[in-house]
Amino acid sequence: MALSTEELFAALEEIPRVSLAHLPTPLEELDGFSAALGGRVRIFIKRDDCTGLLLGGNKARHNEFLMGDALEQDCDMVVWGAKVQSNNCRQTAAACARLGLPCYLYLSKAGGISTEPQGNLLLDYLVGAHVAFTEAKIGPELDAYLLARAEEFRTSGHNPYVWDRDRVVPRSALSYVDCTAEIADDLEAEDVEAAAIYVSSAGGTGAGVALGAHLLGMAAKVRLICPMTWPWNIPDALARDANAAAELMGLPPQLTASMIDADESYIGPGYGLPSKAGQEALHLLARTEAILLDPVYSAKAMAALIADVRVGKYPAGSSVVFIHTGGVPAIFADPAGVLGSGG
Ligand SMILES: Cc1ncc(COP(=O)(O)O)c(C=O)c1O
């Protein structure tokens, strides 16, 4: 039996949370962009690039539940990490600044990534994060590195809230159950039934959208467009994370791996590197709607939507939703990648 959006919002209210994001975000119809793609399919965009918290993005939502968890456990600092130009770290540093928590960021520069204070990194410094760089690669190596740093803080008497995938990803997913319920309400107000929801994710965001759409009984197919591969099976991991999120809401397991559509074919030359199709998407949306995508995540997800619309995957008159997960500061760190030719 599907739940109503009111029932979902009520279940989420039982979970520790702090208010950080501008919610609900708007759902807007992209008339000019849809017209540029032939005008047969209505395209809506959920403006999670407008969540606030230091230039917006999906992590503002995630952090409402993560910081709620940190405060519930009386943590006195946050230990986090990802790549140098991480949107996640920028928004975590911002959440810490708002809550008065010291934030220690360990940023991976593996592969020769520039540490010029630009884009997200510039913002990390501006909001007062303690920034250090490491050669540890993102994934299991950086995860272990962060747990070791947190342990050092623990032995010196602190109680750090640390990036711990098994704890963090299901709580992040809860925030996208919330977003999906907002989308369901928005669509109902427009009297529209979406055929699909597109979002850039290989983690908590996608697990949450897939779980939310399932719990609400939405007809929309959830298309997760992966920005990267992981050394594990993404549908397996996301089903597990979605079920852990369901458990936090007091619900039994809901999803199996076969119910997760995680498409790894839009990564292009690699994680963090612009793709030609992503660049086309970024330029088309900028020129038709004056909305910016980022080359690493949202542009590649939009490239998938464009390709699906162009091959006629959806009948004329149908509607699709694109969740804009933010990431815009990255364009200032790599203007050549935005303007130049991707792979
Ligand atoms: C702009 C943007 N979109 C999408 C994602 C993917 O989010 P998730 O890790 O929840 O899959 C990220 C992750 O950092 C991001 O920064």
The ligand as an SDF file (V2000), in Angstrom:
LIG
                    3D

 16 16  0  0  0  0  0  0  0  0999 V2000
   26.2080   18.3530   -7.5730 C   0  0  0  0  0  0  0  0  0  0  0  0
   26.0980   16.9300   -7.1270 C   0  0  0  0  0  0  0  0  0  0  0  0
   25.1550   16.1530   -7.6780 N   0  0  0  0  0  0  0  0  0  0  0  0
   25.0180   14.8630   -7.3370 C   0  0  0  0  0  0  0  0  0  0  0  0
   25.8450   14.2740   -6.3930 C   0  0  0  0  0  0  0  0  0  0  0  0
   25.6370   12.8410   -6.0440 C   0  0  0  0  0  0  0  0  0  0  0  0
   25.1120   12.7220   -4.7620 O   0  0  0  0  0  0  0  0  0  0  0  0
   25.1260   11.3070   -4.0370 P   0  0  0  0  0  0  0  0  0  0  0  0
   26.4970   11.1070   -3.4900 O   0  0  0  0  0  0  0  0  0  0  0  0
   24.1330   11.4220   -2.9650 O   0  0  0  0  0  0  0  0  0  0  0  0
   24.7970   10.2980   -5.0530 O   0  0  0  0  0  0  0  0  0  0  0  0
   26.8500   15.0430   -5.7940 C   0  0  0  0  0  0  0  0  0  0  0  0
   27.7740   14.4240   -4.8120 C   0  0  0  0  0  0  0  0  0  0  0  0
   28.7240   15.0000   -4.3630 O   0  0  0  0  0  0  0  0  0  0  0  0
   26.9790   16.4100   -6.1600 C   0  0  0  0  0  0  0  0  0  0  0  0
   27.9280   17.1900   -5.6120 O   0  0  0  0  0  0  0  0  0  0  0  0
  1  2  1  0
  2  3  1  0
  2 15  2  0
  3  4  2  0
  4  5  1  0
  5  6  1  0
  5 12  2  0
  6  7  1  0
  7  8  1  0
  8  9  2  0
  8 10  1  0
  8 11  1  0
 12 13  1  0
 12 15  1  0
 13 14  2  0
 15 16  1  0
M  END
$$$$
